[in-house]
């Protein structure tokens, strides 16, 4: 079920404060966040985030196409090893 229109999009207050600071900061250090449920607003375009997926932080830079989606949509929590034939078992991908 979608969020009511009259409530507006959900964004953590602390995340909004960090985005406002990011705009004024000349260093442009990526914002670390655990708030995967926050909606991406037009104010976030051009801001760099590091979104936690449960294991590590995934670096993301927000573009105009991402507005309206949730932050969690861009940091997958599961590792896809690919489809295998029915007679073979799935093997984890080799690390380089």
Secondary structure, DSSP 8 states (H G I E B T S, - for coil): ----GGG-----HHHHHHHHHHHH-SS---EEE--TT-B--GGGTT-EEEEE-SSSEEEEE--GGGTTSBGGGGS-SS-------TTS--------
